[in-house]
């Protein structure tokens, strides 16, 4: 006998969601934000591969990791899985926190880079200025490709001459982080709503009122 349960995914096609009216809208939202996050992660991986000159394996790993969370979201919506939906929400919350940190860091770097270059020359090594190793780390974080023998002074000279392009790259990175934060926040909120909808949706599988336990066969007629 076929069960008329909204959680019975075996009776639905691969892209059909819950038949429960209370879960249909939340599950569709999860699918929509999962697709948006997946597409955005693909764009971010391609952008990072071209701007930072990553190795192929780094791009592939970044691409695959970026699809894990959207896959969790689609799985939770497709199979009405509360555990996976909770994981989806937690991952988006963590991603939003990381994105907020990146936005603050990049915004601070954009605003203070020009003044920082005016007051801190590696040849002078003033108080509060970075060391040679910190200069190299700063250039690498600004997507400046240095050779193995390049000094901190060369990094400083490059940043001074190309401060406009460096700030533009930092601004683009901050924009990417801001959009990622927005999508992660939406995924977190919609994921929590989906988990709450599943908790409030009660599905009762009621067996037949009086299931037959014995079978009585008709007796043949006896001839007089």
C-alpha positions in Angstrom: 0.0 0.0 0.0 1.4 3.4 -0.9 1.8 5.9 1.9 0.4 9.4 1.4 3.2 11.1 3.3 4.7 14.5 2.4 8.1 13.2 3.6 8.0 10.2 1.3 10.5 11.4 -1.4 10.4 8.1 -3.3 7.0 9.1 -4.8 8.4 12.4 -6.1 10.6 13.3 -9.0 14.2 14.3 -8.4 13.5 18.0 -8.4 10.1 18.0 -6.7 9.9 19.2 -3.1 7.7 18.5 -0.2 4.0 18.1 -0.7 3.3 19.6 2.7 2.0 23.2 2.2 3.8 24.3 5.3 7.2 23.1 4.0 6.8 23.9 0.3 7.7 27.6 0.5 10.6 27.2 2.9 12.1 24.3 0.9 11.9 26.4 -2.3 13.7 29.2 -0.6 16.5 26.8 0.4 16.8 25.6 -3.2 16.9 29.2 -4.5 19.6 30.4 -2.1 21.6 27.1 -2.6 21.7 27.7 -6.3 22.7 31.4 -5.8 25.5 30.4 -3.4 26.7 27.7 -5.8 26.9 30.1 -8.7 28.5 32.8 -6.6 31.2 30.4 -5.4 31.9 29.4 -9.0 32.3 33.0 -10.0 34.5 33.7 -6.9 36.7 30.7 -7.7 37.2 31.7 -11.3 37.9 35.3 -10.3 40.5 34.2 -7.7 42.1 31.8 -10.2 42.7 34.6 -12.7 43.6 37.5 -10.3 45.8 35.5 -7.8 47.4 33.2 -10.4 46.6 30.1 -8.3 47.6 26.6 -9.2 45.0 24.4 -11.0 44.6 22.1 -7.9 44.0 25.1 -5.7 41.2 26.3 -8.0 39.7 22.8 -8.1 39.7 22.4 -4.3 38.2 25.9 -3.9 35.6 25.1 -6.4 34.6 21.8 -4.8 34.6 23.2 -1.3 32.4 26.0 -2.5 29.8 23.5 -3.7 29.5 21.5 -0.5 27.3 23.9 1.4 24.8 24.4 -1.5 24.7 20.7 -1.9 23.7 20.3 1.7 21.0 22.9 1.2 19.5 21.1 -1.8 19.7 17.8 -0.1 17.8 19.1 3.0 15.1 20.6 0.8 14.8 17.6 -1.5 14.6 15.0 1.3 13.2 17.2 4.1 16.2 16.4 6.2 16.3 18.4 9.4 19.9 17.4 10.4 21.3 18.5 7.0 19.2 21.7 7.1 20.8 22.5 10.5 24.2 21.8 9.1 23.4 24.1 6.2 22.4 26.9 8.5 25.5 26.5 10.8 27.8 26.6 7.8 26.2 29.7 6.4 26.4 31.4 9.9 30.1 30.6 10.0 30.6 31.8 6.5 28.8 35.1 7.3 31.1 35.7 10.3 34.2 35.1 8.2 32.9 37.4 5.4 32.2 40.2 8.0 35.8 39.9 9.2 37.1 40.1 5.6 34.9 43.1 4.8 36.2 45.0 7.9 39.8 44.0 7.2 39.7 45.0 3.6 37.9 48.2 4.3 40.4 49.2 6.9 43.3 48.4 4.5 41.7 50.5 1.7 41.3 53.5 4.0 44.8 53.4 5.6 47.0 52.2 2.8 48.0 55.6 1.4 48.8 57.1 4.8 50.6 53.9 5.8 52.9 54.1 2.7 53.7 57.8 3.4 54.8 57.2 7.0 56.5 53.8 6.8 59.5 53.4 4.5 61.3 50.0 4.9 64.6 51.8 4.8 63.8 53.9 7.8 62.0 51.2 10.0 60.0 53.7 12.1 58.1 52.8 15.2 55.0 50.9 14.5 56.0 50.1 10.9 56.1 46.5 9.6 59.2 44.4 9.4 60.5 43.0 6.1 58.6 39.8 6.5 55.4 41.8 7.2 56.0 43.9 4.1 56.2 40.7 2.0 53.0 39.3 3.6 51.3 42.6 2.8 52.3 42.4 -0.8 51.1 38.9 -1.1 47.7 39.7 0.5 47.4 42.6 -2.0 47.9 40.1 -4.9 51.4 41.5 -5.7 53.5 38.8 -7.2 57.0 39.0 -5.7 60.0 37.0 -6.7 61.9 34.9 -4.2 64.7 37.5 -4.0 62.6 40.6 -3.9 63.1 42.8 -0.9 60.7 44.7 1.3 61.8 47.9 -0.3 60.8 46.6 -3.8 57.4 45.7 -2.3 57.1 49.2 -0.9 58.1 50.8 -4.2 55.6 48.7 -6.1 52.7 49.5 -3.7 53.6 53.2 -3.9 53.6 53.3 -7.7 50.5 51.2 -8.1 48.5 52.3 -5.1 45.5 53.0 -7.3 45.3 49.5 -8.8 46.0 47.9 -5.5 43.2 49.8 -3.8 40.9 48.9 -6.7 41.7 45.2 -6.2 41.1 45.5 -2.5 37.8 47.2 -3.2 36.7 44.4 -5.5 37.7 41.8 -3.0 35.7 43.7 -0.3 32.7 43.7 -2.7 33.0 40.0 -3.1 33.2 39.5 0.6 30.1 41.8 1.2 28.0 39.8 -1.3 29.2 36.5 0.2 28.1 37.8 3.6 24.7 38.8 2.3 24.1 35.3 0.7 25.4 33.5 3.8 23.1 35.6 6.1 20.1 34.8 3.9 21.0 31.1 3.8 21.3 31.1 7.6 17.9 32.8 8.2 16.1 30.7 5.6 17.7 27.5 6.9 16.6 28.3 10.5 13.1 28.9 9.2 13.1 25.6 7.3 14.2 23.7 10.4 11.4 25.5 12.4 8.8 24.6 9.7 9.8 21.0 9.8 9.6 20.9 13.6 6.1 22.4 13.6 4.9 20.2 10.8 3.5 17.0 12.3 3.2 14.0 10.0 1.5 11.0 11.5 1.7 7.7 9.8 -1.5 6.0 11.0 -1.8 2.2 10.4 -5.1 0.7 9.5 -7.7 0.9 12.4 -8.0 -2.9 12.6 -5.3 -4.6 10.6 -6.2 -8.2 9.8 -4.4 -10.7 11.9 -6.0 -13.9 10.7 -7.5 -15.0 7.4 -10.8 -16.9 7.4 -11.5 -19.0 4.4 -14.9 -19.8 3.2 -16.0 -23.4 3.9 -17.3 -25.5 1.0 -20.9 -26.5 1.1 -21.7 -30.0 2.4 -24.0 -32.2 0.2 -26.8 -33.8 2.2 
